[in-house]
Amino acid sequence: MSKTQTVEIKTHTVEIQYQGTTHTLEVSEDQKILEAAHTAGIELPSSCHAGVCTTCAAQIVGEGTVEQSDGMGVSPELQAEGYALL
């Protein structure tokens, strides 16, 4: 008999200000903000979906950080200004 193990994935509340509208999303830790926005019907600028072109770069306003271990497109200079990939 095997046991089923439940893994709880954390979610984060993210506010996106785009074209004069503020959108609030719940984004799970294993999901990209861009994917969550698309699922919610919010079409944000994007191109490569691989983290290299910076089309989806956005500035973090207020509190919070974004894990970018696989995003190569944001230069250290842009990161210092608070930019991250969605």
C-alpha positions as a Markdown table, in Angstrom:
| # | Residue | x | y | z |
|---|---|---|---|---|
| 1 | Met | 0.0 | 0.0 | 0.0 |
| 2 | Ser | 1.5 | 3.4 | -1.0 |
| 3 | Lys | 0.9 | 6.7 | 0.7 |
| 4 | Thr | -0.1 | 9.7 | -1.3 |
| 5 | Gln | 2.0 | 12.8 | -0.4 |
| 6 | Thr | 0.4 | 16.2 | -0.8 |
| 7 | Val | 2.8 | 19.0 | -1.8 |
| 8 | Glu | 1.6 | 22.5 | -1.1 |
| 9 | Ile | 2.8 | 25.1 | -3.6 |
| 10 | Lys | 2.9 | 28.7 | -2.4 |
| 11 | Thr | 1.1 | 31.4 | -4.2 |
| 12 | His | 1.9 | 35.1 | -4.4 |
| 13 | Thr | -0.4 | 38.0 | -5.0 |
| 14 | Val | 0.9 | 40.1 | -7.9 |
| 15 | Glu | -0.4 | 43.5 | -9.1 |
| 16 | Ile | 0.3 | 44.4 | -12.7 |
| 17 | Gln | -0.2 | 48.0 | -13.9 |
| 18 | Tyr | -0.5 | 47.9 | -17.7 |
| 19 | Gln | -2.1 | 50.5 | -20.0 |
| 20 | Gly | -3.7 | 52.4 | -17.2 |
| 21 | Thr | -5.3 | 49.3 | -15.6 |
| 22 | Thr | -4.2 | 47.5 | -12.5 |
| 23 | His | -4.7 | 43.7 | -12.5 |
| 24 | Thr | -4.3 | 41.5 | -9.4 |
| 25 | Leu | -3.3 | 37.9 | -9.9 |
| 26 | Glu | -2.5 | 34.9 | -7.8 |
| 27 | Val | 0.6 | 33.3 | -9.1 |
| 28 | Ser | 2.0 | 30.0 | -7.9 |
| 29 | Glu | 5.7 | 29.7 | -7.1 |
| 30 | Asp | 6.2 | 27.3 | -10.0 |
| 31 | Gln | 4.5 | 29.6 | -12.6 |
| 32 | Lys | 5.8 | 32.6 | -14.5 |
| 33 | Ile | 3.8 | 35.8 | -14.1 |
| 34 | Leu | 3.5 | 36.1 | -17.8 |
| 35 | Glu | 1.8 | 32.6 | -17.9 |
| 36 | Ala | -0.6 | 33.6 | -15.1 |
| 37 | Ala | -1.5 | 36.8 | -16.9 |
| 38 | His | -2.2 | 35.0 | -20.1 |
| 39 | Thr | -4.4 | 32.4 | -18.4 |
| 40 | Ala | -6.3 | 35.3 | -16.8 |
| 41 | Gly | -6.9 | 36.9 | -20.3 |
| 42 | Ile | -4.3 | 39.7 | -19.8 |
| 43 | Glu | -2.2 | 40.0 | -22.9 |
| 44 | Leu | 1.2 | 41.5 | -21.9 |
| 45 | Pro | 4.0 | 42.2 | -24.3 |
| 46 | Ser | 6.1 | 39.1 | -24.9 |
| 47 | Ser | 8.2 | 37.6 | -27.7 |
| 48 | Cys | 10.6 | 34.8 | -27.0 |
| 49 | His | 9.1 | 33.1 | -23.9 |
| 50 | Ala | 12.7 | 32.0 | -23.1 |
| 51 | Gly | 14.0 | 34.9 | -21.0 |
| 52 | Val | 16.4 | 36.4 | -23.5 |
| 53 | Cys | 14.7 | 39.2 | -25.5 |
| 54 | Thr | 13.5 | 41.5 | -22.6 |
| 55 | Thr | 10.2 | 42.2 | -24.4 |
| 56 | Cys | 8.4 | 41.2 | -21.2 |
| 57 | Ala | 10.7 | 43.1 | -18.8 |
| 58 | Ala | 8.8 | 45.1 | -16.1 |
| 59 | Gln | 9.8 | 47.3 | -13.2 |
| 60 | Ile | 9.1 | 46.0 | -9.7 |
| 61 | Val | 7.3 | 48.8 | -7.8 |
| 62 | Gly | 7.0 | 48.5 | -4.1 |
| 63 | Glu | 7.7 | 45.4 | -2.1 |
| 64 | Gly | 8.8 | 42.0 | -3.5 |
| 65 | Thr | 11.3 | 40.3 | -5.6 |
| 66 | Val | 11.2 | 37.9 | -8.6 |
| 67 | Glu | 13.2 | 34.7 | -8.9 |
| 68 | Gln | 15.0 | 34.9 | -12.2 |
| 69 | Ser | 17.3 | 31.9 | -12.2 |
| 70 | Asp | 16.5 | 31.1 | -15.8 |
| 71 | Gly | 16.2 | 34.6 | -17.2 |
| 72 | Met | 19.3 | 35.8 | -19.0 |
| 73 | Gly | 17.9 | 38.9 | -20.7 |
| 74 | Val | 17.9 | 41.4 | -17.9 |
| 75 | Ser | 21.3 | 43.1 | -17.6 |
| 76 | Pro | 22.8 | 43.8 | -14.1 |
| 77 | Glu | 22.1 | 47.5 | -14.8 |
| 78 | Leu | 18.4 | 46.9 | -15.4 |
| 79 | Gln | 18.2 | 44.6 | -12.4 |
| 80 | Ala | 19.8 | 47.4 | -10.3 |
| 81 | Glu | 16.9 | 49.6 | -11.5 |
| 82 | Gly | 14.4 | 47.0 | -10.3 |
| 83 | Tyr | 13.5 | 45.4 | -13.6 |
| 84 | Ala | 12.7 | 41.7 | -14.0 |
| 85 | Leu | 11.2 | 39.4 | -16.6 |
| 86 | Leu | 7.6 | 38.4 | -16.3 |
